[in-house]
C-alpha cells in the first residue's frame, strides 16, 4: 500500500514578483522530481523575535532611566514619565514602524526587513536625541547572549 507523506520544503529565491517566485519554485520541484502545491510563505516575525524585541525594549528603558533621560528628553518636553518596555513600544517602535512601513502592528512586521529598518532608525534617533550618550543595545539573539558570556 502506498502512503502519502506531507512535507514542507522552503525554496528561497530572489524574484521581482510573487508570481515569478511561484513559477520558479514549481520548476524547481519538477527538476527535483517532486510533486506538490507551491504557495508563498508569509515572512512575519517569529515568537522568538517578539521575545527579542521586548528584551530590547527592556534594555533600552533601563539604560534611559539609569541615565536620567525620561520621556521629556526623547519625545516631548512636557512629558515627565520614566521609560518602560511598554511605552518604548507604544511611543517609539510602533510610530516608527508605521512611518517606515505603513504597518500598524508589530505582529505584521516582516521578520527581517521591517525589524532591521525600524531598529536602525530608532538607534539613530536615540543617538541624536541623547547626543551620543545612549544607543540601542545589539538586537537580542542567541549569538549576542553567547558572546556576552
C-alpha positions as a Markdown table, in Angstrom:
| # | Residue | x | y | z |
|---|---|---|---|---|
| 1 | Unk | 0.0 | 0.0 | 0.0 |
| 2 | Unk | 1.4 | 3.4 | -1.0 |
| 3 | Unk | 1.3 | 6.0 | 1.7 |
| 4 | Unk | 1.4 | 9.8 | 1.3 |
| 5 | Unk | 3.5 | 11.9 | 3.5 |
| 6 | Unk | 3.3 | 15.7 | 4.0 |
| 7 | Unk | 6.5 | 17.7 | 4.0 |
| 8 | Unk | 7.2 | 21.4 | 3.8 |
| 9 | Unk | 10.0 | 22.4 | 1.6 |
| 10 | Unk | 11.0 | 26.0 | 1.5 |
| 11 | Unk | 12.6 | 27.2 | -1.7 |
| 12 | Unk | 14.2 | 30.7 | -1.3 |
| 13 | Unk | 14.6 | 32.7 | -4.5 |
| 14 | Unk | 15.2 | 36.4 | -5.4 |
| 15 | Unk | 12.3 | 37.3 | -7.6 |
| 16 | Unk | 10.7 | 40.5 | -8.5 |
| 17 | Unk | 7.1 | 39.2 | -8.0 |
| 18 | Unk | 5.3 | 36.5 | -6.1 |
| 19 | Unk | 4.1 | 35.1 | -9.4 |
| 20 | Unk | 7.6 | 34.7 | -10.7 |
| 21 | Unk | 8.7 | 33.1 | -7.4 |
| 22 | Unk | 5.8 | 30.6 | -7.6 |
| 23 | Unk | 6.7 | 29.7 | -11.2 |
| 24 | Unk | 10.4 | 29.2 | -10.3 |
| 25 | Unk | 9.5 | 27.1 | -7.3 |
| 26 | Unk | 7.3 | 24.8 | -9.3 |
| 27 | Unk | 10.1 | 24.4 | -11.9 |
| 28 | Unk | 12.5 | 23.6 | -9.0 |
| 29 | Unk | 10.1 | 20.9 | -7.7 |
| 30 | Unk | 9.8 | 19.4 | -11.1 |
| 31 | Unk | 13.6 | 19.4 | -11.6 |
| 32 | Unk | 13.8 | 17.5 | -8.3 |
| 33 | Unk | 11.2 | 15.0 | -9.4 |
| 34 | Unk | 8.8 | 16.1 | -6.6 |
| 35 | Unk | 5.0 | 16.8 | -6.8 |
| 36 | Unk | 3.1 | 19.2 | -4.6 |
| 37 | Unk | 1.5 | 22.5 | -4.0 |
| 38 | Unk | 3.5 | 25.7 | -4.1 |
| 39 | Unk | 2.4 | 28.7 | -2.1 |
| 40 | Unk | 4.2 | 31.8 | -0.8 |
| 41 | Unk | 5.4 | 31.7 | 2.8 |
| 42 | Unk | 4.5 | 34.7 | 5.0 |
| 43 | Unk | 7.6 | 36.1 | 6.4 |
| 44 | Unk | 6.2 | 37.6 | 9.6 |
| 45 | Unk | 8.2 | 37.8 | 12.8 |
| 46 | Unk | 8.5 | 34.8 | 15.0 |
| 47 | Unk | 7.7 | 34.3 | 18.7 |
| 48 | Unk | 11.4 | 34.3 | 19.4 |
| 49 | Unk | 11.8 | 37.6 | 17.5 |
| 50 | Unk | 8.9 | 39.0 | 19.6 |
| 51 | Unk | 10.7 | 38.0 | 22.8 |
| 52 | Unk | 13.9 | 39.6 | 21.5 |
| 53 | Unk | 12.0 | 42.8 | 20.7 |
| 54 | Unk | 10.6 | 43.0 | 24.2 |
| 55 | Unk | 14.0 | 42.3 | 25.7 |
| 56 | Unk | 15.5 | 45.1 | 23.6 |
| 57 | Unk | 12.7 | 47.5 | 24.9 |
| 58 | Unk | 13.5 | 46.5 | 28.5 |
| 59 | Unk | 17.2 | 47.0 | 28.0 |
| 60 | Unk | 16.7 | 50.4 | 26.4 |
| 61 | Unk | 14.2 | 51.5 | 29.1 |
| 62 | Unk | 16.7 | 50.5 | 31.8 |
| 63 | Unk | 19.5 | 52.4 | 30.2 |
| 64 | Unk | 17.5 | 55.6 | 29.5 |
| 65 | Unk | 16.2 | 55.5 | 33.1 |
| 66 | Unk | 19.7 | 54.9 | 34.5 |
| 67 | Unk | 21.0 | 58.0 | 32.6 |
| 68 | Unk | 18.0 | 60.1 | 33.9 |
| 69 | Unk | 16.7 | 60.6 | 30.4 |
| 70 | Unk | 12.9 | 60.4 | 30.9 |
| 71 | Unk | 10.4 | 61.0 | 28.1 |
| 72 | Unk | 11.0 | 64.7 | 28.2 |
| 73 | Unk | 14.4 | 64.2 | 26.6 |
| 74 | Unk | 13.3 | 61.9 | 23.8 |
| 75 | Unk | 9.6 | 62.5 | 23.0 |
| 76 | Unk | 8.2 | 65.9 | 24.3 |
| 77 | Unk | 9.4 | 68.4 | 26.9 |
| 78 | Unk | 6.1 | 68.3 | 28.7 |
| 79 | Unk | 6.0 | 64.5 | 29.4 |
| 80 | Unk | 8.0 | 63.6 | 32.5 |
| 81 | Unk | 7.5 | 59.8 | 32.6 |
| 82 | Unk | 10.0 | 57.1 | 33.2 |
| 83 | Unk | 10.6 | 54.6 | 30.5 |
| 84 | Unk | 9.1 | 51.1 | 30.4 |
| 85 | Unk | 9.2 | 48.4 | 27.7 |
| 86 | Unk | 5.5 | 49.2 | 27.0 |
| 87 | Unk | 5.9 | 52.9 | 26.4 |
| 88 | Unk | 9.1 | 52.3 | 24.2 |
| 89 | Unk | 6.9 | 50.0 | 22.1 |
| 90 | Unk | 3.9 | 52.5 | 22.0 |
| 91 | Unk | 5.7 | 55.8 | 21.6 |
| 92 | Unk | 8.8 | 54.9 | 19.7 |
| 93 | Unk | 8.8 | 51.5 | 18.0 |
| 94 | Unk | 5.2 | 51.4 | 16.7 |
| 95 | Unk | 5.2 | 55.0 | 15.4 |
| 96 | Unk | 8.5 | 54.4 | 13.6 |
| 97 | Unk | 7.2 | 51.1 | 12.2 |
| 98 | Unk | 4.1 | 52.8 | 10.9 |
| 99 | Unk | 6.0 | 55.7 | 9.4 |
| 100 | Unk | 8.6 | 53.5 | 7.7 |
| 101 | Unk | 6.5 | 50.5 | 6.6 |
| 102 | Unk | 2.8 | 51.6 | 6.9 |
| 103 | Unk | 2.2 | 48.7 | 9.3 |
| 104 | Unk | 0.2 | 49.4 | 12.5 |
| 105 | Unk | 1.1 | 46.3 | 14.3 |
| 106 | Unk | 4.3 | 44.5 | 15.3 |
| 107 | Unk | 2.6 | 41.2 | 14.5 |
| 108 | Unk | 2.6 | 42.2 | 10.8 |
| 109 | Unk | 6.3 | 43.0 | 10.7 |
| 110 | Unk | 8.4 | 41.2 | 8.2 |
| 111 | Unk | 10.8 | 39.1 | 10.1 |
| 112 | Unk | 13.9 | 40.6 | 8.6 |
| 113 | Unk | 13.5 | 43.9 | 6.7 |
| 114 | Unk | 10.9 | 45.7 | 8.9 |
| 115 | Unk | 12.8 | 44.8 | 12.1 |
| 116 | Unk | 16.1 | 46.0 | 10.6 |
| 117 | Unk | 14.8 | 49.3 | 9.2 |
| 118 | Unk | 12.9 | 50.1 | 12.4 |
| 119 | Unk | 15.8 | 49.2 | 14.7 |
| 120 | Unk | 18.3 | 51.2 | 12.6 |
| 121 | Unk | 16.1 | 54.3 | 12.5 |
| 122 | Unk | 15.3 | 54.1 | 16.2 |
| 123 | Unk | 19.0 | 53.7 | 17.0 |
| 124 | Unk | 19.9 | 56.8 | 15.0 |
| 125 | Unk | 17.1 | 58.8 | 16.7 |
| 126 | Unk | 18.2 | 57.7 | 20.2 |
| 127 | Unk | 21.8 | 58.6 | 19.5 |
| 128 | Unk | 20.8 | 62.0 | 18.1 |
| 129 | Unk | 18.5 | 62.9 | 21.0 |
| 130 | Unk | 20.8 | 61.7 | 23.7 |
| 131 | Unk | 23.8 | 63.4 | 22.0 |
| 132 | Unk | 25.6 | 60.0 | 21.7 |
| 133 | Unk | 25.1 | 59.1 | 25.4 |
| 134 | Unk | 22.8 | 56.2 | 24.6 |
| 135 | Unk | 22.5 | 53.8 | 21.7 |
| 136 | Unk | 20.4 | 50.7 | 21.3 |
| 137 | Unk | 21.8 | 47.5 | 22.6 |
| 138 | Unk | 22.6 | 44.9 | 19.9 |
| 139 | Unk | 19.5 | 43.0 | 18.8 |
| 140 | Unk | 19.0 | 40.2 | 21.4 |
| 141 | Unk | 19.9 | 36.9 | 19.8 |
| 142 | Unk | 21.4 | 33.6 | 20.9 |
| 143 | Unk | 24.7 | 34.8 | 19.3 |
| 144 | Unk | 24.8 | 38.0 | 21.3 |
| 145 | Unk | 23.9 | 36.2 | 24.5 |
| 146 | Unk | 26.7 | 33.7 | 23.9 |
| 147 | Unk | 29.2 | 36.5 | 23.1 |
| 148 | Unk | 28.3 | 38.3 | 26.4 |
| 149 | Unk | 29.1 | 35.2 | 28.4 |
